[in-house]
């Protein structure tokens, strides 16, 4: 779980880095709306996977797992992390399902930073080894 979480965050950060060099039109993949949407989605999952582990819900397989992890964070007095993860989940849902919504590089960059904040806060609760 920890490895996947950090790998997803790494992918998101690499995508953001790719977009910071305006002259570069190709990295490993072509810059596109899909790439930005993928970035937002991976940023969310980097945080969600670690939060799921921290809340001991790795084996919880019901459809409401995302909502349950957010609730559990609130229950263990991590309201700030819960709120950030809720916000990030909403944006990930939009990135995955609202095709009419446009995302910019700034959107992706912002949501990666939120994911980083969540991951860093969670790592302080239970350091990764």
JOFENBEL-V38596 format. One record per residue. RES is the residue in three letters. PHI is phi in degrees with one decimal (* if undefined). PSI is psi in radians with two decimals (999 if undefined). D_LAST is the distance of its C-alpha to the last C-alpha in Angstrom with 1 decimal. Layout:
RES&PHI&PSI&D_LAST  RES&PHI&PSI&D_LAST
This chain:
UNK&*&-0.80&11.5  UNK&-63.3&-0.77&8.6  UNK&-62.4&-0.77&9.8  UNK&-63.5&-0.76&13.3  UNK&-58.1&-0.85&13.0  UNK&-69.3&-0.58&11.9  UNK&-66.5&-0.74&14.5  UNK&-62.4&-0.71&17.2  UNK&-65.1&-0.69&16.7  UNK&-60.4&-0.78&17.0  UNK&-59.8&-0.78&20.2  UNK&-61.6&-0.75&21.5  UNK&-66.8&-0.65&21.1  UNK&-64.7&-0.67&22.8  UNK&-64.2&-0.78&25.6  UNK&-61.0&-0.76&26.2  UNK&-60.3&-0.72&26.3  UNK&-56.4&-0.72&28.8  UNK&-78.5&-0.18&31.0  UNK&-80.1&-0.22&31.1  UNK&-105.1&1.72&33.4  UNK&-60.0&-0.54&36.6  UNK&-72.1&-0.39&38.4  UNK&-82.3&2.06&35.9  UNK&-98.6&-0.26&36.9  UNK&-135.7&2.37&34.7  UNK&-111.4&-1.97&31.1  UNK&-88.1&-0.48&29.8  UNK&-130.1&2.87&31.6  UNK&-79.3&2.41&34.6  UNK&-60.5&2.32&34.2  UNK&-162.7&2.95&35.3  UNK&-60.4&-0.68&35.1  UNK&-60.9&-0.65&33.0  UNK&-66.3&-0.72&30.4  UNK&-65.0&-0.72&30.2  UNK&-63.8&-0.71&30.0  UNK&-63.0&-0.71&27.2  UNK&-58.4&-0.84&25.4  UNK&-64.3&-0.74&25.8  UNK&-63.1&-0.82&24.8  UNK&-66.1&-0.62&21.6  UNK&-61.1&-0.79&20.7  UNK&-60.1&-0.87&21.4  UNK&-66.3&-0.50&19.4  UNK&-61.0&-0.73&16.3  UNK&-76.2&-0.75&16.6  UNK&-61.8&-0.78&18.0  UNK&-61.8&-0.74&15.4  UNK&-68.6&-0.71&12.7  UNK&-63.5&-0.68&15.5  UNK&-62.4&-0.69&16.5  UNK&-67.7&-0.84&13.2  UNK&-60.1&-0.62&13.2  UNK&-87.9&0.09&16.9  UNK&59.7&0.63&16.4  UNK&-111.7&0.41&18.9  UNK&-58.6&-0.57&17.2  UNK&-98.4&0.06&20.3  UNK&-76.8&2.07&22.8  UNK&-117.8&0.24&25.1  UNK&-76.8&2.84&28.0  UNK&-62.5&-0.40&29.3  UNK&-91.5&0.38&28.5  UNK&-58.5&-0.68&24.7  UNK&-64.7&-0.82&24.4  UNK&-63.4&-0.71&26.8  UNK&-64.5&-0.72&25.2  UNK&-61.7&-0.77&21.7  UNK&-62.4&-0.75&23.5  UNK&-62.7&-0.76&25.6  UNK&-63.5&-0.67&22.8  UNK&-59.0&-0.74&21.1  UNK&-62.6&-0.74&24.5  UNK&-63.3&-0.57&24.9  UNK&-94.8&0.41&21.7  UNK&66.3&0.64&23.2  UNK&-117.5&0.96&21.3  UNK&-61.3&-0.66&24.6  UNK&-64.1&-0.75&23.9  UNK&-67.1&-0.72&20.9  UNK&-58.0&-0.80&23.1  UNK&-64.3&-0.75&26.0  UNK&-64.6&-0.73&24.1  UNK&-66.9&-0.67&22.7  UNK&-59.8&-0.81&26.2  UNK&-62.1&-0.79&27.7  UNK&-65.6&-0.65&25.4  UNK&-62.4&-0.76&26.1  UNK&-59.1&-0.75&29.8  UNK&-68.9&-0.66&29.6  UNK&-63.1&-0.73&27.7  UNK&-59.5&-0.77&30.5  UNK&-62.1&-0.76&33.1  UNK&-62.6&-0.64&31.5  UNK&-81.7&-0.58&31.5  UNK&-119.6&-0.40&34.8  UNK&-96.0&1.46&37.1  UNK&-66.2&-0.38&38.5  UNK&-76.1&-0.30&41.1  UNK&-82.5&2.36&38.7  UNK&-97.4&2.45&38.0  UNK&-116.7&2.50&34.7  UNK&-110.0&2.98&34.6  UNK&-57.8&-0.72&32.2  UNK&-61.5&-0.67&32.1  UNK&-59.4&-0.90&31.1  UNK&-59.5&-0.79&28.2  UNK&-60.2&-0.76&27.1  UNK&-62.3&-0.79&27.3  UNK&-72.3&-0.53&25.3  UNK&-65.5&-0.69&22.5  UNK&-64.8&-0.66&22.4  UNK&-64.0&-0.78&22.4  UNK&-59.8&-0.73&19.4  UNK&-61.2&-0.75&17.6  UNK&-60.2&-0.77&18.7  UNK&-62.4&-0.88&17.5  UNK&-59.2&-0.77&13.9  UNK&-63.1&-0.71&13.8  UNK&-65.6&-0.71&15.3  UNK&-68.2&-0.64&13.0  UNK&-65.4&-0.53&9.8  UNK&-70.0&-0.54&11.9  UNK&-72.7&-0.80&12.6  UNK&-139.9&1.65&9.2  UNK&-55.7&2.47&6.4  UNK&-78.6&2.47&3.8  UNK&-129.1&999&0.0
